[in-house]
Amino acid sequence: MLTLTHEYKLKPTKQQIETIENSLNVCRKIWNYALRERKDWSASRKCPVNACPLHSEYIMAADAPYPNYFFQAKSLTKAKKSSPELKSVNAQALQQVLKTLEKAFKDRKERGFGFPRFKKPGQMHSFMFPQLGKNLLGDGWVKLPSIGKIGIRQSRDYPEGFQVKQARVVKRASGYYVMLCFTSEINVPDAPLAGAVVGVDVGLEYFLSASDGLQVERPRFFVELQRELKLLQRRLRKKVKGSSNWKKLQCKIAKLHEHIKNTRKDFHFKVAHHLCDRGDVIAVEALNLKGLSRGMLGKHMLDAGHGQFLNVILPWVCWKRGKGYLKVDARGTSQECPDCGHVHQKALSDRQHNCVRVVLKG
């Protein structure tokens, strides 16, 4: 099955904005209530009966079941019958909040992620409709449950031969967006690893250096706007929290962060397409980018966004363009000669490779 996600900017009316904001607020309350319920259940069982804490501890019945997704979804169905606020939001959108919380706890155990956090007002930025009806799309509009027909800026055509399965409404500093998930039964095989190979090495002196001589300068997305961001945050500190001017400055700061993110993403896509124009197979190093981002140059590593480029955008562009994508072990790649394969140890200060065997023959 082939899945594509297209993003469109919404053009909602005032009433539709109120509906979206109400849905985000109710989803936030569901998240906080469900998280509080799980934490209370865990807290009631982490202390022995004969060794109570000095301050306080939550007490719950010994036979109380663990509030997993199925238990909380059943409780949500009962609560909707008596709560007008819960009735105003699509039921499946609220269930998706509980599924997201369930996944957060699962990732915490299996992948070592942090503990889920409570969300303050304004920190819930999206909600999803897992199932949609018929006749959803039109020329410049989309029909969503509980929101109705809403205008969109159709920046790209809908893919032909695909069906819409899911929709996610996202709130950002620049407005509201909808992410439509299109699916098709088509199976596209991976591109063969044959043809002209282009090796890519990323860094900070240059964003990337390719084996065919290409070197791309590293833009300073965050560093160049850091002074402007610092001034805005300094002004925000002097405003009364919650006031109108405080909210305006918050919006300016959020738009600046979104501008940095968009320019970085646009740059990554352009570089990825440029690499696909130069070869049939793109080979990159399998680097420990998380470890590199924790060093003394961590800010610049995160600003360059090598993880987004190597793990998300470049593989997607290669698949879309029918190019091969290959990850190789990074150990020893700088010591091995690409022409003859001879291994010659180099110091970190050596920035250029000269084949030792060629020098000895000369």
N, C-alpha and C positions, 0 to 999 in steps of 0.2 A: 504494500500500500504506500502510495506517495502522498505526503502531507506538505502543504505550503501555507504560510501565514503572511497575509497582506495587512498592512496598517494604513488606516485612513483617518484623517482629521474630521471630527464631528462638527456640525454647525447646529447646535441645539437651540431651542427657544428657551425663554425664561422658565416656563413651566417644566420643561424637560431637564433643565439644569437643577431645579429644585428636586425633581425625582431622582436624578443621579446622586446628588449630595445626600439625600435621605437614605438611599440605598447604601452608600459608603458608610454613613454613620451607623446604620443598623448592623451592617457587617462587622464594623469595628466592635460594637457592643457584644455581638455573638462571639467574636474571637476572644475578647477579654473574659467573658463569663465562662466559656468553655476552658480556657487556660486556667482560670482561677479554680474551677472545679477539679481539674486534674492535679493542680498543686496542693489543694486541700486534702485530696485523697492520699497523695504521697506523704504529706506532712503528718497525717494521722497514723502512719504506720512505720515511721522511721525511728520512733522512740519506744523503748521497752516500758512496760507498765510500772515496774518498780524503780524506774530512773527517769522521772519526769523532768523537763527542763526548768530552769529557774524562773523564766519569764512567763511564757504561755505556750500552749500547743493546741492545735485544732483537734477536736474530738469527733469521730465519726463511728458509726456502727461497725462492728467487726465483720459482719456479713455483707457490707455495702459493696456492690460490684465496682470494678474499675471503670471509670467513665471513658471508654474508648469511643470510636466514631459511631458505631452502631447504637450504643447506649445513648449518646448525646443526640444523634439524629432522631431517635424515638422520642426523647424528651422535647426536642424542638417541635416535632409535630403536635404534641400535646399543648405546648405553650402557644402555638399559633392560633389555637381555637379561642383563647381568652385574651390575646394581646393584639389590639388594632395596629400597633407599630410594626409587629412582625408580619401581619397580613399585608401591609403596604409594599412589601418587597417580595420578589419572586422566590418561591420556596427552594428551587434548585440552586439559586445563587447563594442562599444561606447554607445549604448543605455543602457547597463547594468550600466554604470557609472552614467547616469542620474537617473536610478532607485534607485541606492544606495544613491544618493544625496536626492532624494525624501523621501526615508525611513529615512534618517538622520534628515530631517526637521520634519517628522511625529513623530519620537521618541522624538525629542526635545519638542514638544507640549504635547504629551501623557504621556511620561515617565520621563520628566524633565531632559533630557540629555543636554549637552552643545551645543553651537553653532558650526556648522561645520567649519573647518579651511581650509585655503588654503594650498596647498601642494607644497613644494619646490622641486627642481630637486633631484631625488633619493628617494622621499618619497612615490611614488606610487609603491606598491610592488606586485600587482596582477591584473589580468583582467580575465573575464569569458566569455566562449562561452555557451550561454543558449541552443543552438540547434546544433546537430552534424549530420553528414551524416551517410552513411552505410559503413560497412567494416572498422571500426575504429581501432580495436585492432588486434594485431598479437603477435607472439612470440618475445618479446623484443622490440616492437615498438608500437606507437600510432599515428594516423593521426588526425591532428588538422587543422581547417580552417585557411587559410592565412599563415600557418607555414609549412604544409605538413607533410610527414612521419618523425617522430622524434624518436630516440632511447630512451629507458627507462631502468632503472635497475629494472627488474621485481622481486621484493623482495617477492611477494606473488602472488598466482594464481588468475586469474579473477574469481569472483563468478559465479557459474553455474546457469542458469535459470534467469539471470538478464540482463537488457539492459542498456547501457550507455545513460544517458539523458543530462548531463552537464559536462563541464570540466573547471577547473580553473587553470591557470598558475601562479605560485607563485615564486617570486624571494627572495632568502635568502642569507645570508653571505656564506653559504656552497655550493651554486649552485642554479639551477632552478628545480622546482618540478611541477608535475601536480596532481591535485586532481580530480579523476573521480567519478562521482555520479552515482551509479547503482540503478535501481529501479525494483521492481517486484510487481505483483498483489497479492502476498501471504500476508495473515493477520495472524500474530503470536499473540496469546493472552498473557496477562501478567501472570507471574508465580503466583500460589496461595500462600497465606501467611500461609503456614502450614509446620510443621516439626520443626527441631532444630533452635531456635532463638539465634542469636549472637548480643548482644548490643554493640555499639561502641561509645566511648567517645574520642574526640580529644583534644589535648592540646599542650603545648610547652615543658613541662618536658619530656613527651613521645609524639611521633607523634599521637599515638592512644593507648587506653587501651580497651580491649574487655572483655565482661562478663565471658568468659571462661578462663580468666587468661592471655591472650596474651597481651604483651606490646611491642610496636615497638619503638625503639629509633628514635629520630628526626634527620635526616641528615641536615647539614648546607650547603645547595646548594650554596647560594649566599654569606654567611658570610665567608666561607672558601676561596673563590676566590676574596673577596672584596679587599684584599691588592694588588693582581696582577692587578685587574681592576683599582685601584687607581693609580698605577704606570704608566699604559698605558695611562690613561687620563692626567696625569701630563706631560708625554712626548708629548702627542698630543697638549697640550697648547703651546708648544715651537715651533711647526712646522708652516710653512707658510700655511695659509688656502688655500686649492685648489691645493697644490703642490702634487707631486708624493708620497713623504714620508708621507704626511698628509693623503692621501687616503689609503696607506698601513696600517697605524695605525688605521684608521677608520674601515678597514676590520677586523683587529685583535680584536678590541673591540667588533664588531658585532658578530664575531665567538665565542668569550668568552661568550657573553650573550646567544647565541643560544645553546652553550654547557650546560649552567646552566639550560636553559629551557628543553632541551632534557633529562638530568639526572633526573630532578624533575618528568617529565612525565613518564619516565621509572620506577622510584621508585613507583609512584602512581599505575601504572598498576600491578606491581608485588605484592604490598600489597593488592590490590583489589582481585586478583586471590587467594591469600593466605586466605583471609577472606571467599571467596566462598567455599574453600576447607573445612572449619571448620563448616559450618552451611548451613541450607536451607533458612533462612530468615535473612537478615541483617537489623538491626534497628539502625538508627542514630538520633542524635538530630537536630532539626531545629534551628540552631543558626543564630544570626545576625552577620555574618562574616564581613560585611562591617563596622559595628560599632566597632568590635574588632580590625580591621586593622588600626583604627584611634587613638588607644591608644598609651601609651608609649612603648609598645612592638609591634608596628605596623610593623616594618621592619622584625621581626622574624615571625610574623603571615603571612605576604605576602611571606616570604621565604619558609615557610612550604607548602603553596599552598592548604590550607584546602578547599577553595571554589572549585577549580578545582577537587579535589578528591571527595568531598561529592556530588557535584551537577552535575558533568559531567562524570567522569571516573567510579566511583563506580556504579552508576545506569546503565551505559552501560554494564559493565562487568557482573553485576547481571542478566540483561536481556539476555545477550548472553549465560550465563551459566545456564539459567533456574532457577535462584534463586529469591526469593522474596526480595523486597527493600521497606523499610518502614521508614518514617520520623515521629518522635514523638515530642511533645512539650517539650522544654528544661526546662521549669519552674518546679522546685521541684524535678527533677530527682536525684539530689545529696542528697536530704533530706529523700527520701523514701527508705525503706529497700527492696531489691529485693526478699527476702525470705518470709517475713510475711506481708509486705506492711505498716508497722508502720512508721509514719512520725516523724523524730527526727531532730531538728534544729542543724546544724553544723556551725562552724566558717570556714573562708577561710583557716585557717592554718591546719584544719583537713584533712589529705590526705588519711586516711584509714577509712573504715566503719566497725563498730562493732555493731551488733544488740543489742539494749538495752533490749529487752524482754528476750533474751538468757542469758544476764548477770544477770538480776533480778531473773530468775528462778534458776540460779546456785548459 
